[in-house]
Amino acid sequence: MGRYENLGLIIIALLIAIGGMYSTKLLSLLMPFLTLVIIWVQGGLKNLPLHASSPIVFLLFLLSWAGLSIFWAENSTAATKTFMSLSVTFIFAFLFFSCLMRATPGLISKAYRVMKMAGYLLICLVVFQALIDTFHIEIFKTFRDTTYMMKPTGSILGLMAFVGCSFLWINDEKFLSFFSFLLLIPLICLTRCQTALYGILLAMCAFILSYAMPFWMTRISMVGSYTILILSPLLYTHFFPPAWVVKSPYFSWILNPSFFHRFLAWEFYSEKFFERPFLGWGVESSRYLPTEPYLAPGYENTFHPHNNGLQAYVELGIPGGILYALFFATLFWLVGKHVKDRLSVAVCNATLVFGFVEAVITHNVWRNYWLSLVTLTVGLIILFLKARESQLHAEVDHSKQALAH
């Protein structure tokens, strides 16, 4: 039985690594699959206590409003398809979190082994693909589209970085943890994902500050993320319009053509929001709003805003924008309420800061692979927090025994 179990864990790790590198859509299938496996291991749904936290409640309201918006969406067929896939993803994510909230030490140990194997397999694949691209190895020509293919891998590496390395740290693999983290920045550079590089640098700052002052950093992050998200349409039309950004010395060090392209898109979709501020254009309507092929000379129109908060506003109106802002802010609120250990707070805040950067600069809020990746990351954080709690309790018990003798 142990041999088959080990083989199963290796296969899961391999699928995660391949999904992270060559087929991000595979992550959309892996998350429900892992959920079903854990439900089966834990004895079925009848033994599963369901608990809805504040972020889950706001996400449910957001999903319900998205469902209603099908009636006025620009393309009702596309809107219905997106809503159905989101509903399935939400159900499995909710079950996944509920399962992990009652995870046993055995399940945590298995998840740790899968994380470790998947992480190093993914690192090998990134280096392998970078070599192919650099030396133009023709035998692997089908894998050469790295400009598009490797960028999502940067998001995966950054999102899993802090919880993965901290998991290694508390399992007494400190050198491996430190070495792995040092390796992350050059690996992210190999993926050519500029936003992931910005995200990991900001997340490192958040990690250090959260470890030094966990209470204040959590509150500042909660208020800051909520403020940015709630003001999204105003930010890109009044405070940071492209015409001002291109002349500003504050943005000159990061303002390459790709980043400026996003400012143009953010202004365009913000203006679309103000055309229908109360109901929005309907879920999955962003790709049908552009009427011109170019935002500006040399800059094609985009299929979505590359900004989750702004996309919630433009597609779901004011209710959608507010619900999304509340959803993200309550993630920090949960950290402040339930997580007290400095290392754990730092891991949670750094991961959320990286996720925030990717959410407001890169990803489509409705894409299943992104939502599944976030679900797997949050699940790993839940397991890390449980392992950390057990470690701290063991240290306290050991101290008490030492004092007793």
Summary of the structure (lengths in Angstrom):
residues: 405
radius of gyration: 21.7
end to end distance: 42.3
largest distance: 78.6
contacts: 1339
relative contact order: 0.13
helix: 79%
strand: 1%
